[in-house]
Amino acid sequence: MPTHNTQQIADHVGGVLSGNPDIEIVGIAPADTAQEGFLTFAENERYLEAALNSKASAILIPKGEVKTDKTVIQIDNVRVGFAKVLTLLYPDNKPKPGIHPTAVVSSSATVAESAHIGPNCIIEAGAVIGEGAVLSGHVYVGTHASIGDESAIFPQVTLYPSTKIGKRVRIHAGAVIGSDGYGYVLDQGFHRKIPQIGNVVIEDDVEIGANTTIDCGALGSTRIGKGTKIDNLVQLGHNVQVGEHSIIIAQTGIAGSSKVGNYVILAGQTGIAGHISIGDKVVVAAQSGVMHSIPEGEKWMGSPAQPDKQAKRQLISIQQLPNFLRHIKKFLKMNE
């Protein structure tokens, strides 16, 4: 693991250093476990005292006045600085380029020389693997699928035919991209399958969590916009369109042909019905069931979901019901 001194770290995060610029930092840790040689952090006043009293050699803190003998790095946003320091101190261990002897690569596939193809990967005809891409092992890449430069595909990921993966995409273990959408029509008492002939397009800088599934379009593409981050165990149906820089958290499901805008947050276990639209910068609370389109910028919660202020009033009213019932019973008894 590389080490960097406090001045180098301050320069890396765009912070202001107060104290010793030559302290070698070997790691980063919370205040209660940080030891000498470590950097700790305090995002706000609540954690500042613990950080100042810790054994850490330096502290990452918000800008402002602070009295301490410790070396501190002051920045506008500690959480952003924390992320930047982690990438500096704990860089990805990128494997060497090359194709493992157990990998099966079609003669018509195109694999960049700088790519790494791990054990037991299968790359079908016409597939394209970009510069610096890493396929860890047991990855299946279907016919005419493509993976962009510097993307990382973790073990046992399946990319169905014609799936398009952009640059710097990370897809975690067990994810399935491009499986058939759930499309059937009732025909004389049985469910006739509607062939799903579209694909999935994942734009640049997307991250997809473990065991997430994204269905191909019935016609056209299911599309995930650049910079969007998808958690583990998420299900996206056929022809779903997700905008840029949105956050979709664990166990969320989005039914077919729904549209999610830019900078949307869907909290855990949210369910989105099919053929509806979620506007830009919408926030949906955990375990909400969204049955109707949501205009831009609104916050919704509940099942069925509704604007958060309305839902909160209803929750408060429900909590007050036992008292209301007692009063009603008392009133009825008095008037018998």
C-alpha positions in Angstrom: 0.0 0.0 0.0 1.5 3.4 -1.0 2.1 6.1 1.6 1.8 9.8 1.2 2.7 12.7 3.4 0.2 15.2 4.8 1.1 17.9 2.3 0.6 15.5 -0.6 -2.8 14.5 0.8 -3.8 18.2 1.3 -2.8 18.9 -2.3 -4.7 15.9 -3.6 -8.0 16.9 -1.8 -7.6 20.7 -2.4 -7.3 21.4 1.3 -5.5 23.8 3.6 -2.8 22.2 5.8 -2.1 23.3 9.3 0.8 21.6 11.0 3.5 19.2 9.9 3.6 18.7 6.1 6.0 15.7 6.3 4.0 13.2 8.3 3.8 9.9 6.4 0.2 8.6 6.3 -0.2 4.9 5.9 -4.0 4.6 6.2 -7.3 6.1 7.1 -9.6 5.0 10.0 -12.4 6.2 12.3 -11.4 8.2 15.3 -11.9 5.3 17.8 -9.6 2.9 15.9 -7.1 5.3 14.3 -3.4 4.8 15.3 -0.3 6.7 14.8 0.5 7.1 11.1 -3.3 7.2 10.2 -5.5 9.9 9.0 -8.9 10.3 10.6 -11.8 12.6 9.8 -14.6 14.7 11.4 -17.5 15.5 9.1 -19.1 17.9 11.6 -18.8 19.2 15.2 -20.4 16.1 16.6 -17.3 14.0 15.7 -14.7 16.7 16.0 -13.9 16.2 19.7 -13.4 12.4 19.2 -11.1 13.1 16.3 -9.0 15.6 18.2 -8.6 13.2 21.1 -7.7 10.2 18.8 -4.3 8.7 18.3 -4.4 9.7 14.6 -1.5 11.6 13.2 -3.7 14.0 11.2 -7.3 14.9 10.8 -9.5 15.8 7.8 -12.0 18.5 9.0 -14.3 21.2 7.6 -13.0 24.7 7.1 -13.2 26.9 10.2 -11.4 27.8 13.4 -10.1 25.0 15.5 -7.6 24.9 18.4 -5.4 21.9 18.3 -1.7 20.8 18.2 -2.6 18.1 15.8 -1.9 18.4 12.1 -5.2 19.1 10.3 -6.3 19.4 6.7 -9.3 21.7 6.2 -11.6 21.3 3.2 -15.1 22.4 2.2 -16.6 18.9 2.1 -15.1 16.2 4.3 -17.1 13.4 2.8 -15.7 14.2 -0.7 -12.2 14.5 0.7 -12.6 11.2 2.5 -13.5 9.5 -0.9 -10.5 11.2 -2.6 -8.1 10.1 0.2 -9.3 6.5 -0.1 -8.6 6.4 -3.8 -5.1 7.8 -3.1 -4.2 5.4 -0.3 -6.0 2.3 -1.5 -5.7 2.2 -5.3 -7.3 -0.6 -7.2 -4.9 -3.6 -7.7 -5.2 -3.8 -11.4 -4.2 -7.2 -12.9 -1.7 -7.5 -15.7 -3.0 -7.5 -19.3 -3.5 -10.8 -21.1 -5.9 -13.6 -21.6 -5.9 -16.5 -19.1 -5.3 -19.9 -20.7 -8.6 -21.2 -19.5 -10.6 -18.4 -21.1 -12.6 -19.2 -24.3 -12.4 -16.3 -26.8 -14.0 -16.4 -30.2 -11.7 -15.8 -33.1 -14.0 -13.0 -34.3 -14.0 -11.2 -30.9 -11.8 -8.1 -30.5 -9.9 -7.9 -27.3 -7.6 -4.9 -26.6 -4.0 -5.9 -25.8 -4.2 -3.9 -22.5 -7.3 -5.8 -21.3 -7.2 -8.5 -18.7 -9.4 -11.6 -19.4 -9.4 -13.8 -16.2 -9.9 -17.6 -15.7 -12.9 -19.3 -17.4 -14.2 -16.2 -19.1 -16.2 -16.8 -22.3 -16.2 -14.2 -25.0 -18.5 -14.9 -27.9 -18.3 -14.0 -31.6 -18.2 -10.3 -32.5 -17.8 -9.2 -28.9 -15.5 -6.2 -28.3 -13.4 -5.7 -25.1 -11.9 -2.2 -24.7 -8.5 -0.9 -23.6 -7.7 -1.6 -19.9 -10.9 -3.5 -19.3 -10.8 -6.2 -16.6 -12.9 -9.3 -16.6 -12.1 -11.0 -13.3 -13.2 -14.6 -14.0 -16.2 -16.7 -15.0 -17.6 -13.7 -17.0 -19.8 -14.4 -20.0 -19.9 -11.9 -22.8 -22.5 -12.7 -25.5 -22.3 -12.2 -29.2 -21.7 -8.7 -30.4 -21.7 -7.4 -26.8 -19.1 -4.7 -26.0 -17.3 -3.5 -22.9 -15.7 0.0 -22.9 -12.3 1.1 -21.9 -11.2 0.8 -18.2 -14.4 -1.0 -17.2 -14.2 -3.7 -14.5 -16.4 -6.8 -14.7 -16.4 -8.9 -11.5 -16.8 -12.7 -11.3 -19.8 -14.5 -12.7 -21.3 -11.5 -14.4 -23.4 -12.4 -17.5 -23.7 -10.0 -20.4 -26.3 -11.2 -22.9 -25.8 -10.7 -26.7 -25.6 -7.1 -28.0 -25.3 -5.6 -24.5 -23.3 -2.3 -24.7 -21.2 -1.3 -21.7 -19.6 2.1 -21.6 -16.2 3.3 -20.3 -15.2 3.0 -16.6 -18.3 1.0 -15.7 -18.1 -1.4 -12.7 -20.4 -4.4 -12.6 -20.2 -6.5 -9.5 -20.4 -10.3 -9.0 -23.5 -12.2 -10.2 -25.1 -9.3 -12.1 -27.1 -10.3 -15.2 -27.4 -7.7 -17.9 -29.7 -8.2 -20.9 -31.8 -11.2 -19.9 -35.3 -11.4 -21.4 -37.9 -8.9 -20.3 -41.0 -10.3 -18.6 -43.4 -10.2 -21.6 -46.3 -12.6 -22.2 -49.7 -12.4 -23.8 -52.7 -14.7 -22.9 -53.5 -16.8 -25.9 -56.3 -19.4 -25.7 -55.6 -20.1 -22.1 -51.9 -20.1 -22.0 -49.2 -17.4 -21.7 -47.5 -16.9 -25.1 -44.0 -15.5 -24.8 -43.4 -12.2 -26.5 -39.8 -12.4 -27.9 -37.5 -9.8 -26.4 -35.3 -8.6 -29.3 -33.8 -5.4 -27.8 -30.7 -4.9 -25.8 -29.3 -3.0 -22.8 -27.1 0.1 -23.0 -25.0 1.1 -20.0 -23.4 4.5 -20.4 -20.1 5.7 -19.0 -19.2 5.7 -15.2 -22.1 3.6 -14.1 -21.7 1.1 -11.2 -24.0 -1.9 -10.9 -24.2 -3.9 -7.7 -24.0 -7.6 -7.1 -26.8 -9.8 -8.3 -28.7 -7.0 -9.9 -30.6 -7.9 -13.1 -31.4 -5.5 -16.0 -33.7 -6.9 -18.7 -33.2 -6.2 -22.4 -35.7 -4.1 -24.3 -38.7 -5.9 -25.9 -38.0 -3.5 -28.8 -35.2 -1.0 -28.6 -32.9 -0.6 -25.6 -33.1 -0.6 -21.8 -30.8 2.3 -21.0 -28.9 3.5 -17.9 -27.5 7.0 -18.1 -23.9 8.0 -17.3 -22.8 8.3 -13.7 -25.8 6.4 -12.3 -25.1 4.1 -9.3 -27.2 1.0 -8.8 -27.0 -1.0 -5.6 -27.2 -4.8 -5.1 -30.3 -6.9 -5.8 -32.0 -4.3 -8.0 -34.4 -5.4 -10.8 -35.0 -3.2 -13.9 -37.6 -4.3 -16.4 -37.5 -4.2 -20.1 -37.2 -0.8 -21.8 -36.7 1.0 -18.5 -34.9 4.4 -19.0 -32.8 5.7 -16.2 -31.2 9.1 -16.5 -27.8 10.4 -15.5 -26.3 10.4 -12.0 -29.3 8.8 -10.3 -29.1 6.5 -7.2 -31.0 3.3 -7.0 -30.7 1.5 -3.7 -31.0 -2.2 -2.8 -34.0 -4.3 -3.6 -35.7 -1.6 -5.7 -37.7 -2.8 -8.7 -38.7 -0.8 -11.7 -41.3 -2.3 -14.0 -41.1 -2.2 -17.8 -41.1 1.0 -19.8 -40.9 3.4 -16.9 -38.6 6.4 -17.1 -36.5 7.7 -14.2 -34.9 11.2 -14.6 -31.6 12.7 -13.7 -30.3 12.9 -10.1 -33.2 10.8 -8.8 -32.9 8.9 -5.5 -34.9 5.7 -5.1 -34.4 4.4 -1.5 -34.3 0.7 -0.6 -37.1 -1.6 -1.6 -38.9 1.0 -3.7 -41.3 -0.4 -6.2 -42.0 1.5 -9.4 -45.0 0.5 -11.6 -44.7 0.2 -15.3 -45.2 2.9 -17.9 -44.8 5.9 -15.5 -42.3 8.7 -15.3 -40.2 9.9 -12.4 -39.0 13.5 -12.9 -35.5 14.9 -12.3 -34.3 15.2 -8.7 -37.2 13.2 -7.2 -36.6 11.4 -3.9 -38.6 8.3 -3.1 -38.5 7.0 0.5 -37.7 3.4 1.4 -40.4 0.7 0.8 -42.5 3.1 -1.2 -44.9 1.7 -3.9 -45.1 4.2 -6.7 -48.2 3.8 -8.9 -48.3 7.2 -10.6 -45.8 9.5 -12.3 -44.0 12.0 -10.0 -43.2 15.6 -11.1 -39.7 17.0 -11.0 -38.2 17.7 -7.7 -40.8 16.2 -5.4 -40.4 13.9 -2.4 -42.8 10.9 -2.1 -43.2 8.1 0.4 -45.6 5.4 1.4 -47.4 2.5 -0.2 -49.2 3.6 -2.3 -46.7 6.5 -2.5 -47.8 10.1 -2.3 -46.2 13.4 -1.6 -44.2 13.2 1.7 -46.1 15.9 3.6 -49.4 14.3 2.8 -48.1 10.9 3.8 -46.6 12.1 7.0 -49.9 13.7 8.0 -51.7 10.4 7.4 -49.1 8.5 9.5 -49.5 11.0 12.4 -53.3 10.6 12.2 -53.0 6.8 12.3 -50.8 7.1 15.4 -53.5 9.2 17.0 -56.3 6.7 16.3 -56.0 4.8 19.6 -56.6 8.0 21.5 -59.5 9.0 19.3 -61.1 5.5 19.8 -60.8 5.8 23.5 -62.4 9.2 23.5 -65.2 7.9 21.2 -65.9 4.9 23.5 -65.9 7.2 26.5 -68.3 9.5 24.8 -70.6 6.7 23.7 -70.6 5.2 27.3 -71.6 8.6 28.7 -74.5 8.9 26.4 -76.0 5.4 26.8 
